[in-house]
């Protein structure tokens, strides 16, 4: 555990959800300053570092059946880099008999008749409301910049982030990133084959993907496509779904990365890890690259850090990236 990062927990009700699936839990990571005071020793509550406050906020939405411990490494890294990071967890029965960790997808709002009219992620508003309460009374009171919120997620959580990054729905959202996600529309919901949904707003966007993603490849039929290409729909999402942001949006494909490269540790007892493709690449090294790219994107987008912008631009020459695009 990094001694300069601490975390605390919150829980909120999910409007419209049925008990017991009506709660979202949050682990909120923040940079701290340990003072070895009696209160710290007795309570375990360590004051936040205030030197770089107010801090932008990153909200991480989970993939299906990927526990929050899998993204803890990223949450710690982002907090250490100066972004309060919220790892969300919710259990849902989205289809009868299938109970899983979920990003809170609202399928009615993802159908042709409902898409674009309202948020399609049930977790975001309660998380936003709880962050407003944290800003008023907590170890982070007065230290959050709720006008600089970045959404992110893995797999289905990444799709939820991409399709809900709309400041008209969620004021303060200023950017979005995803790993192993796209906006291909499900034919089971009534969409024509190979439909790619457009992001709801013109915001800086970072799409990260792996060229050994066997889960995306094996799921192509859900979107009306034959074959097993892990990048086709991701690339189409960037080309057709992401708005032109004057070079502030990026597609970066990590050579040798799989669907679950982002998870450490990854619990292979749940989810669809058995679909992933083999890879000879060093997954820990690729996670390090992934974390740095996300941290730079957050700094560039939420803090207008020109050094981070330069690093993102220089990344185009990194041999560990199989494909890089910007727009």
SERO-4910 file (N, C-alpha, C, O; in steps of 0.05 Angstrom, whole numbers):
BEGIN
 pado doro    nc1    nc2    nc3   cac1   cac2   cac3    cc1    cc2    cc3    oc1    oc2    oc3
  Unk    A     17    -24      0      0      0      0     17     25      0     37     26     15
  Unk    A     10     45    -17     25     69    -17     19     86      7     -5     93     11
  Unk    A     38     93     24     32    108     49     22    136     45     13    148     63
  Unk    A     24    147     20     15    174     15    -13    175      5    -24    196     -2
  Unk    A    -27    152      4    -54    150     -6    -71    136     16    -63    115     25
  Unk    A    -94    148     22   -113    135     40   -140    134     26   -144    145      5
  Unk    A   -159    120     39   -186    118     27   -206    115     49   -200    107     72
  Unk    A   -231    121     43   -253    117     61   -278    108     45   -277    109     20
  Unk    A   -298     99     58   -321     87     45   -346    103     48   -350    117     68
  Unk    A   -363    102     27   -390    113     28   -409     94     14   -400     78     -2
  Unk    A   -435     98     19   -455     82      6   -479    100      0   -484    119     15
  Unk    A   -493     95    -22   -516    112    -29   -537     95    -41   -532     74    -53
  Unk    A   -562    104    -39   -585     90    -51   -586     96    -81   -580    118    -89
  Unk    A   -594     76    -96   -597     78   -125   -627     82   -131   -642     63   -127
  Unk    A   -635    105   -140   -664    110   -145   -675     90   -165   -663     84   -186
  Unk    A   -699     80   -159   -712     62   -177   -704     33   -175   -718     16   -186
  Unk    A   -682     27   -162   -673     -1   -159   -689    -15   -136   -698     -2   -118
  Unk    A   -691    -41   -139   -706    -57   -119   -687    -70    -99   -666    -82   -107
  Unk    A   -693    -68    -74   -676    -81    -53   -675   -111    -59   -694   -123    -67
  Unk    A   -652   -123    -54   -628   -112    -41   -608    -99    -61   -586    -93    -54
  Unk    A   -617    -96    -86   -599    -86   -107   -602    -56   -111   -602    -46   -133
  Unk    A   -605    -41    -89   -611    -13    -90   -590      4    -76   -595     26    -66
  Unk    A   -565     -6    -76   -543      9    -64   -518      9    -82   -512    -11    -95
  Unk    A   -504     31    -81   -478     32    -94   -458     39    -72   -462     58    -57
  Unk    A   -437     24    -70   -416     29    -50   -392     42    -64   -387     37    -88
  Unk    A   -378     59    -49   -356     74    -60   -332     73    -42   -334     74    -17
  Unk    A   -309     69    -53   -284     72    -39   -270     96    -51   -264     97    -75
  Unk    A   -265    116    -34   -256    142    -44   -227    146    -36   -220    148    -12
  Unk    A   -209    146    -55   -180    148    -51   -171    177    -52   -181    193    -69
  Unk    A   -153    185    -35   -144    212    -34   -114    214    -25   -105    196    -11
  Unk    A   -100    234    -34    -72    238    -24    -74    249      5    -90    266     11
  Unk    A    -56    239     22    -58    245     50    -31    256     61    -10    254     48
  Unk    A    -33    267     85    -10    276    100    -11    264    128    -27    273    144
  Unk    A      5    244    133      4    230    159     19    247    180     42    253    176
  Unk    A      5    253    202     18    269    223     24    254    249     35    266    267
  Unk    A     17    228    250     22    212    274      9    224    299     20    223    320
  Unk    A    -15    235    296    -29    247    318    -45    225    333    -50    203    322
  Unk    A    -53    230    358    -69    210    373    -95    204    358   -103    181    357
  Unk    A   -108    224    346   -133    219    332   -128    200    308   -144    182    303
  Unk    A   -106    205    294   -100    187    271    -95    159    281   -104    139    268
  Unk    A    -81    156    302    -74    129    313    -99    115    323   -101     90    320
  Unk    A   -118    130    335   -142    118    346   -164    112    325   -178     92    328
  Unk    A   -166    129    305   -189    127    286   -180    116    259   -197    105    245
  Unk    A   -155    118    252   -146    110    226   -152    130    204   -147    125    181
  Unk    A   -164    153    212   -170    174    193   -146    193    190   -137    205    210
  Unk    A   -135    194    166   -111    211    161   -119    235    145   -133    232    125
  Unk    A   -111    259    153   -119    283    139   -109    283    110    -89    271    103
  Unk    A   -125    296     93   -117    299     65    -95    319     62    -93    339     76
  Unk    A    -78    314     42    -58    334     34    -73    357     21    -91    352      5
  Unk    A    -66    381     27    -81    404     17    -65    421     -3    -75    441    -13
  Unk    A    -40    413     -8    -23    430    -24    -32    434    -53    -27    454    -65
  Unk    A    -46    414    -64    -55    416    -92    -85    418    -94    -96    416   -116
  Unk    A    -99    423    -72   -128    425    -72   -136    452    -85   -120    471    -85
  Unk    A   -160    454    -96   -181    433    -97   -173    412   -118   -161    418   -139
  Unk    A   -181    387   -113   -173    364   -129   -195    357   -149   -219    356   -142
  Unk    A   -188    351   -174   -207    340   -193   -215    312   -183   -202    300   -167
  Unk    A   -237    302   -194   -248    276   -185   -250    257   -209   -259    265   -230
  Unk    A   -242    232   -204   -245    211   -224   -265    190   -213   -261    181   -190
  Unk    A   -285    184   -228   -304    163   -220   -300    138   -237   -302    140   -262
  Unk    A   -293    116   -225   -288     91   -239   -312     72   -238   -320     65   -216
  Unk    A   -323     65   -261   -346     47   -262   -336     19   -268   -319     15   -285
  Unk    A   -347     -1   -255   -336    -29   -258   -346    -43   -282   -368    -37   -292
  Unk    A   -330    -61   -292   -339    -80   -312   -356   -102   -299   -357   -104   -274
  Unk    A   -370   -117   -315   -387   -138   -304   -370   -159   -290   -351   -170   -301
  Unk    A   -376   -163   -264   -363   -183   -248   -333   -178   -243   -318   -197   -239
  Unk    A   -324   -153   -245   -296   -147   -238   -297   -131   -212   -306   -108   -212
  Unk    A   -287   -143   -191   -288   -131   -164   -271   -106   -163   -252   -103   -178
  Unk    A   -277    -88   -144   -263    -62   -142   -233    -65   -135   -217    -47   -140
  Unk    A   -226    -88   -123   -198    -92   -117   -181    -93   -142   -157    -87   -141
  Unk    A   -193   -101   -165   -178   -103   -190   -169    -76   -200   -149    -75   -215
  Unk    A   -182    -54   -193   -174    -28   -202   -162    -11   -180   -157     13   -184
  Unk    A   -156    -23   -157   -145     -8   -135   -118      4   -142   -111     26   -133
  Unk    A   -102    -10   -158    -76      0   -165    -79     26   -181    -63     45   -177
  Unk    A    -99     28   -198   -103     52   -214   -114     74   -196   -105     97   -199
  Unk    A   -132     68   -178   -143     88   -160   -121    100   -143   -121    125   -139
  Unk    A   -103     84   -133    -81     94   -117    -63    112   -134    -54    133   -125
  Unk    A    -57    103   -159    -39    118   -176    -51    145   -182    -37    166   -182
  Unk    A    -77    146   -188    -90    171   -195    -91    190   -170    -87    214   -173
  Unk    A    -96    178   -147    -97    195   -123    -69    206   -117    -67    230   -110
  Unk    A    -49    190   -121    -22    200   -116    -15    222   -136      1    239   -129
  Unk    A    -27    220   -160    -22    241   -180    -39    266   -176    -37    285   -191
  Unk    A    -56    266   -156    -72    289   -149   -100    290   -159   -111    311   -164
  Unk    A   -113    266   -161   -141    265   -168   -156    248   -148   -149    224   -145
  Unk    A   -176    258   -134   -192    242   -117   -206    221   -134   -219    228   -154
  Unk    A   -204    196   -127   -214    174   -144   -234    157   -130   -228    147   -108
  Unk    A   -257    153   -143   -279    139   -131   -282    112   -145   -290    112   -169
  Unk    A   -278     90   -132   -282     63   -144   -310     54   -135   -315     52   -111
  Unk    A   -328     50   -154   -356     43   -149   -361     13   -151   -348     -1   -167
  Unk    A   -379      4   -134   -387    -24   -136   -417    -26   -131   -428    -13   -113
  Unk    A   -431    -42   -148   -459    -47   -144   -465    -75   -153   -453    -85   -173
  Unk    A   -483    -89   -140   -492   -115   -147   -520   -112   -160   -537    -99   -148
  Unk    A   -524   -125   -183   -550   -122   -196   -558   -148   -209   -542   -165   -216
  Unk    A   -584   -152   -212   -595   -174   -227   -607   -161   -253   -631   -157   -255
  Unk    A   -589   -156   -272   -597   -142   -296   -614   -159   -315   -630   -149   -329
  Unk    A   -609   -185   -314   -625   -204   -328   -634   -225   -308   -619   -232   -290
  Unk    A   -659   -236   -310   -668   -255   -290   -649   -279   -286   -642   -292   -305
  Unk    A   -641   -283   -261   -623   -305   -255   -594   -299   -258   -577   -315   -250
  Unk    A   -586   -275   -268   -558   -268   -271   -552   -245   -252   -559   -222   -258
  Unk    A   -539   -251   -230   -532   -231   -209   -502   -226   -211   -486   -245   -209
  Unk    A   -495   -201   -213   -466   -195   -217   -459   -167   -208   -477   -150   -203
  Unk    A   -433   -162   -205   -424   -135   -203   -431   -121   -229   -428   -132   -251
  Unk    A   -440    -96   -227   -451    -83   -251   -446    -53   -250   -445    -41   -228
  Unk    A   -442    -40   -273   -441    -11   -274   -468      3   -273   -469     27   -276
  Unk    A   -489    -13   -270   -516     -1   -268   -528      8   -295   -539     29   -297
  Unk    A   -526    -10   -315   -536     -3   -341   -567     -3   -341   -580    -21   -329
  Unk    A   -578     17   -354   -607     19   -356   -614     13   -385   -611     30   -403
  Unk    A   -624    -11   -390   -627    -21   -418   -649     -5   -433   -647     -3   -457
  Unk    A   -669      4   -419   -689     20   -433   -677     45   -445   -686     53   -467
  Unk    A   -658     57   -432   -645     81   -442   -623     74   -463   -612     92   -475
  Unk    A   -618     49   -467   -599     40   -487   -613     29   -512   -600     20   -531
  Unk    A   -639     29   -512   -655     19   -535   -658     42   -555   -654     65   -549
  Unk    A   -666     35   -580   -669     56   -600   -689     77   -592   -686    101   -599
  Unk    A   -710     70   -577   -730     89   -569   -722    107   -546   -733    128   -542
  Unk    A   -702     98   -530   -695    113   -506   -668    125   -507   -662    143   -490
  Unk    A   -651    117   -525   -623    126   -525   -621    156   -529   -634    168   -546
  Unk    A   -604    169   -512   -599    197   -515   -618    215   -500   -614    240   -498
  Unk    A   -640    204   -489   -660    221   -476   -654    225   -447   -663    245   -435
  Unk    A   -640    206   -435   -634    207   -406   -610    190   -401   -602    174   -418
  Unk    A   -597    193   -377   -574    176   -371   -581    146   -372   -603    138   -366
  Unk    A   -561    130   -380   -565    101   -382   -549     87   -361   -545     62   -362
  Unk    A   -539    101   -341   -524     90   -318   -537     99   -292   -538    123   -287
  Unk    A   -548     80   -277   -563     87   -253   -545     95   -230   -555    106   -210
  Unk    A   -518     90   -231   -501     95   -208   -491    124   -207   -484    133   -185
  Unk    A   -490    137   -229   -476    163   -229   -489    184   -212   -475    199   -198
  Unk    A   -515    187   -214   -528    209   -198   -525    204   -168   -517    223   -154
  Unk    A   -529    180   -158   -524    177   -129   -495    181   -121   -490    191    -99
  Unk    A   -477    174   -138   -449    179   -132   -443    209   -132   -430    219   -114
  Unk    A   -454    223   -152   -450    252   -153   -462    265   -128   -450    283   -116
  Unk    A   -486    256   -119   -499    267    -96   -482    262    -71   -479    279    -53
  Unk    A   -470    238    -69   -454    232    -46   -428    248    -46   -419    256    -24
  Unk    A   -417    253    -69   -393    270    -70   -399    299    -60   -382    311    -48
  Unk    A   -423    308    -66   -431    335    -56   -432    334    -26   -424    354    -13
  Unk    A   -441    312    -14   -442    309     15   -414    307     27   -408    319     48
  Unk    A   -396    292     13   -368    290     21   -354    317     21   -338    323     39
  Unk    A   -361    334      2   -350    361      0   -358    378     24   -344    396     32
  Unk    A   -381    372     35   -391    388     58   -381    378     85   -375    394    102
  Unk    A   -379    351     88   -371    340    114   -357    314    111   -369    293    106
  Unk    A   -330    315    112   -313    291    111   -284    300    114   -279    324    117
  Unk    A   -266    281    112   -238    288    112   -230    304     88   -209    317     87
  Unk    A   -247    304     67   -242    319     42   -260    344     40   -262    356     19
  Unk    A   -272    352     62   -290    376     61   -276    400     49   -254    408     58
  Unk    A   -288    411     29   -278    435     16   -254    431     -3   -243    450    -14
  Unk    A   -246    405     -7   -222    400    -23   -228    389    -51   -210    385    -66
  Unk    A   -253    383    -57   -260    372    -83   -267    395   -103   -279    415    -96
  Unk    A   -259    391   -128   -267    409   -149   -288    394   -165   -282    379   -183
  Unk    A   -314    398   -158   -335    384   -171   -343    396   -198   -362    387   -211
  Unk    A   -327    415   -207   -330    425   -234   -310    412   -253   -309    418   -277
  Unk    A   -294    394   -242   -274    379   -258   -276    349   -251   -261    339   -235
  Unk    A   -296    336   -263   -301    308   -258   -296    292   -284   -305    300   -305
  Unk    A   -280    271   -282   -275    253   -305   -286    226   -299   -282    214   -278
  Unk    A   -302    216   -319   -313    189   -317   -294    169   -330   -281    175   -350
  Unk    A   -292    145   -319   -276    124   -330   -287     97   -323   -304     94   -306
  Unk    A   -278     76   -338   -287     50   -331   -275     29   -349   -262     35   -370
  Unk    A   -280      4   -342   -270    -19   -356   -293    -35   -368   -313    -39   -355
  Unk    A   -290    -44   -393   -310    -61   -406   -337    -48   -405   -340    -26   -415
  Unk    A   -358    -61   -394   -385    -49   -393   -384    -23   -377   -400     -5   -383
  Unk    A   -367    -21   -357   -364      4   -342   -353     26   -359   -360     49   -356
  Unk    A   -335     18   -377   -324     38   -396   -345     48   -415   -347     72   -421
  Unk    A   -362     29   -425   -384     37   -443   -403     55   -428   -412     75   -439
  Unk    A   -410     49   -403   -427     66   -387   -415     94   -384   -430    114   -385
  Unk    A   -389     95   -379   -376    121   -377   -378    137   -403   -385    160   -403
  Unk    A   -371    124   -425   -372    137   -451   -399    148   -458   -402    171   -468
  Unk    A   -420    132   -453   -447    140   -461   -461    159   -442   -483    167   -447
  Unk    A   -448    165   -419   -460    182   -399   -443    207   -393   -448    221   -374
  Unk    A   -422    211   -409   -404    234   -404   -417    259   -417   -409    268   -438
  Unk    A   -437    269   -403   -453    291   -413   -457    311   -391   -472    305   -372
  Unk    A   -445    334   -392   -448    354   -371   -476    365   -368   -483    377   -348
  Unk    A   -493    361   -388   -521    369   -385   -535    350   -366   -554    359   -352
  Unk    A   -527    326   -365   -538    306   -346   -524    308   -319   -537    307   -298
  Unk    A   -497    310   -321   -481    309   -297   -462    333   -297   -439    331   -307
  Unk    A   -471    356   -286   -454    380   -286   -427    375   -274   -425    361   -253
  Unk    A   -406    385   -286   -379    382   -277   -363    362   -292   -339    362   -291
  Unk    A   -376    344   -307   -362    324   -323   -347    338   -345   -359    353   -361
  Unk    A   -321    334   -346   -304    348   -366   -288    330   -384   -274    339   -402
  Unk    A   -289    303   -380   -274    285   -396   -282    256   -389   -295    251   -370
  Unk    A   -273    237   -406   -280    209   -403   -258    191   -414   -246    198   -434
  Unk    A   -253    168   -400   -234    148   -411   -246    121   -406   -263    117   -390
  Unk    A   -236    102   -422   -245     74   -419   -222     55   -427   -204     63   -442
  Unk    A   -224     31   -417   -207      9   -426   -224    -14   -434   -243    -21   -419
  Unk    A   -218    -27   -457   -233    -50   -466   -262    -45   -469   -279    -61   -460
  Unk    A   -270    -23   -480   -298    -15   -483   -302     -2   -510   -284      8   -523
  Unk    A   -328     -2   -518   -335     12   -543   -365     19   -541   -378     13   -520
  Unk    A   -376     31   -561   -404     39   -560   -420     25   -582   -440     35   -592
  Unk    A   -412      0   -589   -428    -16   -606   -455    -22   -593   -457    -27   -569
  Unk    A   -477    -20   -609   -504    -23   -598   -513    -52   -601   -509    -64   -622
  Unk    A   -526    -62   -580   -535    -90   -580   -558    -94   -598   -578    -80   -597
  Unk    A   -556   -115   -616   -578   -122   -633   -602   -133   -617   -624   -131   -626
  Unk    A   -596   -144   -593   -617   -154   -576   -636   -132   -566   -659   -138   -558
  Unk    A   -626   -108   -566   -642    -85   -557   -657    -72   -580   -673    -53   -577
  Unk    A   -653    -83   -605   -668    -73   -628   -652    -56   -647   -664    -45   -666
  Unk    A   -626    -53   -643   -610    -37   -661   -603    -53   -686   -599    -77   -685
  Unk    A   -600    -40   -709   -590    -53   -733   -561    -63   -728   -547    -52   -712
  Unk    A   -554    -84   -743   -527    -95   -740   -506    -74   -745   -508    -57   -763
  Unk    A   -485    -75   -729   -461    -58   -731   -467    -29   -727   -453    -12   -739
  Unk    A   -486    -22   -711   -491      5   -703   -471     14   -682   -466     -1   -662
  Unk    A   -459     37   -685   -441     49   -665   -455     74   -655   -461     92   -671
  Unk    A   -458     76   -629   -471     99   -617   -452    122   -613   -428    118   -606
  Unk    A   -462    146   -617   -445    170   -614   -445    179   -585   -466    178   -572
  Unk    A   -422    188   -576   -420    199   -549   -438    223   -546   -442    238   -566
  Unk    A   -449    228   -522   -469    249   -520   -459    278   -520   -475    296   -523
  Unk    A   -433    282   -516   -423    309   -515   -395    311   -526   -381    290   -528
  Unk    A   -386    335   -533   -359    339   -543   -340    344   -519   -338    366   -510
  Unk    A   -328    322   -510   -309    324   -488   -284    309   -495   -285    290   -511
  Unk    A   -261    317   -484   -237    301   -487   -242    272   -479   -254    266   -458
  Unk    A   -232    253   -496   -238    225   -492   -212    209   -496   -197    214   -514
  Unk    A   -208    189   -479   -185    171   -482   -196    142   -484   -207    132   -464
  Unk    A   -194    130   -508   -201    102   -511   -176     85   -510   -158     88   -527
  Unk    A   -174     67   -491   -152     49   -489   -162     21   -495   -184     13   -487
  Unk    A   -146      5   -509   -154    -22   -517   -129    -40   -519   -107    -30   -520
  Unk    A   -134    -66   -520   -113    -85   -523   -117   -101   -549   -139   -108   -555
  Unk    A    -96   -107   -563    -99   -122   -588   -101   -152   -584   -102   -167   -603
  Unk    A   -101   -161   -558   -105   -189   -551   -130   -192   -534   -132   -210   -517
  Unk    A   -150   -175   -539   -174   -175   -523   -193   -196   -534   -208   -191   -553
  Unk    A   -192   -220   -522   -209   -242   -532   -238   -239   -524   -256   -251   -537
  Unk    A   -244   -224   -503   -272   -220   -494   -287   -203   -514   -309   -210   -522
  Unk    A   -276   -181   -523   -289   -164   -543   -291   -180   -569   -312   -179   -582
  Unk    A   -270   -195   -576   -271   -210   -601   -293   -231   -601   -307   -235   -620
  Unk    A   -297   -244   -578   -317   -265   -576   -345   -254   -573   -365   -269   -575
  Unk    A   -348   -228   -568   -374   -216   -564   -384   -201   -589   -405   -188   -588
  Unk    A   -370   -204   -611   -378   -188   -635   -406   -194   -644   -420   -176   -655
  Unk    A   -416   -219   -640   -443   -226   -649   -464   -210   -635   -486   -206   -646
  Unk    A   -458   -200   -611   -478   -183   -597   -485   -158   -612   -506   -146   -608
  Unk    A   -466   -150   -629   -470   -125   -644   -474   -129   -674   -472   -111   -690
  Unk    A   -480   -154   -681   -487   -161   -708   -463   -164   -727   -466   -161   -751
  Unk    A   -440   -170   -715   -416   -173   -732   -405   -202   -730   -405   -213   -709
  Unk    A   -397   -212   -753   -384   -238   -753   -354   -235   -751   -343   -214   -757
  Unk    A   -341   -257   -743   -312   -256   -741   -304   -250   -712   -320   -246   -695
  Unk    A   -277   -248   -708   -266   -245   -681   -244   -224   -682   -220   -231   -682
  Unk    A   -252   -199   -684   -233   -177   -685   -236   -160   -659   -257   -149   -655
  Unk    A   -214   -159   -643   -217   -144   -618   -217   -114   -621   -223   -100   -601
  Unk    A   -210   -104   -644   -207    -75   -647   -227    -61   -666   -230    -37   -665
  Unk    A   -241    -77   -682   -258    -65   -703   -278    -45   -691   -279    -22   -700
  Unk    A   -294    -53   -671   -315    -36   -660   -303    -14   -643   -314      8   -642
  Unk    A   -280    -19   -629   -266      2   -614   -257     24   -633   -261     48   -627
  Unk    A   -245     16   -655   -235     37   -674   -259     52   -687   -257     76   -691
  Unk    A   -281     38   -692   -304     52   -703   -316     71   -683   -326     92   -690
  Unk    A   -315     63   -657   -324     81   -636   -308    107   -637   -320    129   -635
  Unk    A   -282    105   -640   -266    129   -640   -271    145   -666   -274    170   -664
  Unk    A   -272    132   -688   -275    146   -714   -303    158   -717   -306    179   -729
  Unk    A   -324    144   -708   -351    152   -713   -366    162   -689   -386    177   -691
  Unk    A   -358    153   -665   -373    160   -641   -361    183   -625   -376    196   -610
  Unk    A   -335    187   -627   -322    208   -611   -321    234   -627   -314    234   -650
  Unk    A   -329    255   -614   -329    281   -627   -300    292   -630   -283    285   -614
  Unk    A   -296    307   -651   -270    319   -656   -265    340   -634   -280    360   -632
  Unk    A   -244    336   -619   -237    355   -597   -211    370   -602   -198    379   -584
  Unk    A   -204    374   -628   -180    389   -634   -155    376   -624   -137    390   -614
  Unk    A   -153    350   -626   -129    336   -618   -128    329   -588   -107    319   -579
  Unk    A   -150    332   -574   -150    326   -545   -163    299   -539   -166    292   -515
  Unk    A   -171    285   -560   -182    258   -556   -163    238   -569   -151    243   -589
  Unk    A   -161    214   -556   -141    195   -565   -152    166   -565   -169    159   -549
  Unk    A   -143    151   -584   -146    122   -585   -118    110   -583   -100    117   -599
  Unk    A   -113     93   -563    -87     81   -559    -90     51   -554   -104     43   -535
  Unk    A    -78     35   -571    -80      6   -569    -54     -5   -559    -33     -1   -571
  Unk    A    -56    -19   -536    -32    -30   -524    -26    -58   -536    -42    -76   -536
  Unk    A     -1    -60   -547      7    -85   -560     10   -107   -539     26   -105   -521
  Unk    A     -5   -129   -543     -3   -152   -525    -22   -151   -501    -22   -169   -485
  Unk    A    -37   -129   -499    -56   -127   -476    -81   -143   -481    -91   -144   -504
  Unk    A    -92   -154   -460   -116   -170   -461   -139   -155   -448   -136   -132   -439
  Unk    A   -163   -167   -447   -186   -154   -435   -181   -147   -406   -191   -127   -396
  Unk    A   -167   -165   -392   -163   -162   -363   -136   -153   -355   -128   -156   -332
  Unk    A   -120   -141   -374    -95   -130   -367    -98   -109   -345    -80   -105   -329
  Unk    A   -120    -95   -346   -124    -72   -327   -129    -82   -299   -129    -65   -280
  Unk    A   -134   -107   -294   -141   -117   -268   -117   -130   -254   -104   -147   -264
  Unk    A   -112   -120   -229    -90   -131   -214    -95   -127   -184    -95   -105   -174
  Unk    A   -101   -149   -170   -102   -177   -180   -129   -181   -194   -149   -168   -188
  Unk    A   -129   -201   -212   -154   -208   -225   -164   -234   -214   -149   -254   -212
  Unk    A   -189   -235   -207   -202   -258   -196   -215   -274   -220   -236   -267   -229
  Unk    A   -202   -295   -229   -211   -310   -251   -235   -328   -245   -244   -343   -263
  Unk    A   -245   -328   -220   -268   -345   -214   -294   -332   -223   -315   -346   -223
  Unk    A   -294   -307   -231   -318   -294   -242   -311   -281   -269   -288   -279   -276
  Unk    A   -332   -273   -283   -328   -260   -309   -321   -280   -331   -326   -304   -327
  Unk    A   -311   -270   -353   -306   -287   -376   -277   -288   -384   -270   -286   -408
  Unk    A   -260   -291   -365   -231   -291   -370   -224   -314   -389   -204   -312   -404
  Unk    A   -239   -336   -389   -233   -359   -406   -235   -352   -435   -225   -367   -452
  Unk    A   -247   -329   -442   -248   -321   -470   -224   -305   -479   -220   -301   -503
  Unk    A   -208   -295   -461   -186   -278   -468   -165   -293   -484   -161   -317   -480
  Unk    A   -151   -278   -500   -129   -290   -516   -103   -291   -501    -98   -274   -483
  Unk    A    -86   -310   -507    -60   -312   -495    -43   -288   -504    -47   -276   -525
  Unk    A    -23   -281   -488     -5   -260   -495     22   -265   -482     24   -274   -459
  Unk    A     43   -259   -497     71   -262   -486     81   -236   -474    102   -235   -463
  Unk    A     65   -215   -477     73   -188   -467     73   -188   -436     58   -202   -423
  Unk    A     90   -171   -425     91   -167   -396     67   -150   -388     66   -126   -393
  Unk    A     47   -163   -375     22   -149   -368     26   -128   -347     13   -107   -347
  Unk    A     45   -132   -329     50   -112   -308     62    -87   -321     55    -64   -314
  Unk    A     80    -91   -341     91    -68   -355     69    -52   -370     69    -28   -370
  Unk    A     51    -67   -382     30    -54   -397     11    -39   -378      1    -18   -385
  Unk    A      6    -50   -354    -10    -36   -334      4    -10   -327     -9     11   -323
  Unk    A     30    -11   -324     45     13   -317     41     35   -339     37     58   -332
  Unk    A     43     26   -364     38     45   -386     10     55   -385      5     79   -389
  Unk    A    -10     37   -381    -38     45   -380    -42     66   -358    -56     86   -363
  Unk    A    -32     61   -335    -36     79   -313    -24    107   -318    -36    127   -311
  Unk    A     -1    107   -331     12    133   -337     -4    148   -358     -7    172   -356
  Unk    A    -14    134   -379    -31    147   -399    -56    159   -387    -64    181   -394
  Unk    A    -69    144   -369    -94    153   -357    -87    177   -339   -102    197   -339
  Unk    A    -66    175   -323    -58    197   -305    -52    222   -321    -60    244   -313
  Unk    A    -38    219   -344    -32    242   -361    -57    254   -373    -60    278   -375
  Unk    A    -76    236   -381   -101    246   -393   -117    262   -372   -128    283   -378
  Unk    A   -118    252   -347   -132    266   -326   -119    293   -321   -133    313   -318
  Unk    A    -93    294   -319    -79    319   -314    -82    339   -337    -87    362   -332
  Unk    A    -81    329   -361    -84    346   -384   -112    357   -386   -116    380   -393
  Unk    A   -132    340   -380   -160    348   -383   -170    364   -360   -184    384   -364
  Unk    A   -164    356   -336   -176    369   -312   -159    391   -301   -169    408   -286
  Unk    A   -133    390   -306   -115    411   -295   -101    427   -317    -85    445   -310
  Unk    A   -107    422   -342    -94    436   -364    -64    436   -362    -50    456   -366
  Unk    A    -53    413   -354    -24    409   -350    -11    405   -377    -15    384   -389
  Unk    A      4    424   -386     17    423   -412     38    401   -413     43    390   -435
  Unk    A     51    395   -391     71    373   -391     57    347   -396     68    329   -410
  Unk    A     33    343   -385     18    319   -389      9    317   -418      9    296   -430
  Unk    A      1    340   -430     -6    341   -458     17    332   -475     14    317   -494
  Unk    A     41    342   -469     65    334   -485     71    305   -482     79    292   -501
  Unk    A     67    293   -458     73    265   -455     53    248   -471     60    228   -483
  Unk    A     28    257   -472      8    242   -488     15    243   -518     12    224   -532
  Unk    A     25    266   -526     33    269   -554     58    252   -560     60    239   -581
  Unk    A     77    251   -541    101    236   -545     96    206   -544    111    190   -555
  Unk    A     74    198   -531     67    169   -529     62    157   -556     63    132   -559
  Unk    A     57    173   -576     52    162   -603     76    147   -614     73    131   -632
  Unk    A     99    152   -602    124    139   -611    131    115   -594    152    102   -598
  Unk    A    115    109   -574    121     87   -556    117     60   -571     95     55   -581
  Unk    A    137     43   -571    136     18   -586    116     -2   -573    108    -21   -586
  Unk    A    107      3   -549     88    -14   -536     59     -9   -545     40    -23   -537
  Unk    A     55     12   -560     29     19   -571     27     10   -600     44     18   -617
  Unk    A      8     -7   -606      4    -18   -632    -10      2   -651     -7      0   -675
  Unk    A    -25     20   -639    -41     39   -656    -46     64   -638    -53     61   -615
  Unk    A    -43     87   -650    -49    112   -637    -63    131   -656    -54    134   -679
  Unk    A    -86    142   -648    -99    162   -663   -107    185   -645   -110    182   -621
  Unk    A   -110    209   -656   -120    232   -641   -139    247   -659   -137    246   -683
  Unk    A   -157    262   -645   -175    279   -660   -185    302   -643   -201    319   -652
***
